[in-house]
Each structure stands twice: as C-alpha cells, then as structure tokens.
Amino acid sequence: MPDQVKMMALLTSKPGRGDELLGLLHGMANGSRAEPGNLRWDIWQDRSNRDRFVLDELYEDETAAQQHRETAHYKAYLARIGDLADRTAVVLDPVQVEA
C-alpha cells in the first residue's frame, strides 16, 4: 500500500453544463478502469448539490498514475473540463488507511 497513489477531484459544473459534465465523466470510466495499475475509478455525486461530483481514483503506484495522465481519454478530459466545470484536484499520500 505505501506505493499507492490516491487522486481525487472535486468538480462543480458550470451553469447549464451538468449533463455534459456527467457525460464526459461517464465516458472516462471504462477506459480508466481498464488501465494497468488502476485499482479504483469512481464517480460520486453530491446529494445536496447535484451539480457537484467527486472523482475517486486509486493507482497501484506512481507509474500507473502517470500512465493514466498520458492516455487519450485523460487528455480529452483535460481539453474539455475547463469549459464544463470548476475543478480542484488533489494527489494524496496515505496517513492511516485500512487495507
């Protein structure tokens, strides 16, 4: 577990762009989950604000996380996300994580 890389992104759709954002995220799911070294790639939606989503990603190591950033689907996501949502992304190190 010490080598695992956790990434999370908080995405809030711009006005009137929620359906497009969700479509973009759905389009990322299968490709991201199929990547070597991907352990988790989930989309969550805020119950109190349906225009807010969280991407929950886990990779077995930094190499797998970097390979994700080089995929065509990730680059397509980056090219569109700024038009669709406000985005805060973080890369996390484990502090106390149960296996």
C-alpha positions in Angstrom: 0.0 0.0 0.0 2.8 2.6 0.6 3.3 3.0 -3.1 -0.3 3.5 -4.0 -1.4 6.9 -5.4 -4.8 8.3 -4.5 -6.2 11.1 -6.6 -9.5 12.9 -6.0 -11.1 15.7 -8.0 -14.0 17.9 -6.9 -15.9 19.1 -9.9 -18.8 21.6 -9.9 -20.5 22.0 -13.2 -20.8 25.5 -14.7 -24.4 26.7 -15.1 -26.3 24.5 -17.5 -23.4 22.2 -18.2 -24.2 19.4 -15.7 -25.4 16.9 -18.2 -22.3 17.5 -20.4 -20.0 17.1 -17.4 -21.6 13.8 -16.4 -21.4 12.5 -19.9 -17.7 13.4 -20.0 -17.1 11.6 -16.7 -19.1 8.5 -17.8 -17.0 8.4 -21.0 -13.8 8.3 -18.9 -14.9 5.4 -16.6 -14.4 2.3 -18.7 -11.1 3.4 -20.2 -9.7 4.5 -16.8 -10.8 1.3 -15.0 -9.2 -0.9 -17.7 -5.8 0.8 -17.3 -3.0 -1.4 -15.9 -2.4 -0.4 -12.3 -5.8 1.2 -11.8 -7.4 -0.1 -8.6 -10.4 2.3 -8.5 -12.1 4.9 -10.6 -15.4 6.0 -9.3 -17.8 8.9 -9.8 -19.7 10.3 -6.8 -22.4 12.9 -6.9 -23.1 15.3 -4.0 -26.6 14.7 -2.5 -27.1 18.4 -1.6 -25.8 19.8 -4.9 -26.5 17.7 -7.9 -24.1 19.8 -10.0 -21.1 18.7 -7.8 -19.2 15.5 -8.4 -16.1 13.8 -6.9 -13.8 11.5 -8.9 -12.2 8.9 -6.6 -9.2 7.3 -8.2 -6.6 4.8 -6.8 -3.5 3.5 -8.6 -1.1 0.9 -7.5 1.9 3.2 -7.9 3.2 6.5 -9.3 4.0 4.8 -12.7 0.4 3.7 -13.1 -0.9 7.2 -12.1 1.5 8.8 -14.7 0.4 6.4 -17.4 -3.2 7.4 -16.7 -2.3 11.0 -17.4 -0.8 10.0 -20.8 -3.9 8.3 -22.1 -6.0 9.7 -24.9 -9.2 9.7 -22.7 -7.5 11.7 -19.9 -6.1 14.2 -22.4 -9.6 14.6 -24.0 -11.0 15.1 -20.5 -8.4 17.8 -19.7 -9.2 19.6 -23.0 -12.9 19.9 -22.1 -13.1 20.1 -18.3 -12.3 23.8 -18.0 -15.4 24.6 -20.2 -17.7 22.4 -18.2 -16.7 22.7 -14.5 -14.7 24.3 -11.8 -12.1 21.7 -10.8 -10.0 21.1 -7.7 -7.7 18.0 -8.0 -5.5 16.6 -5.3 -3.0 13.8 -5.1 -2.9 12.2 -1.7 -0.5 10.1 0.4 -1.8 7.6 2.9 -1.7 8.6 6.5 -3.8 5.9 8.2 -5.6 3.7 5.6 -7.1 0.4 6.3 -6.3 -2.2 3.7 
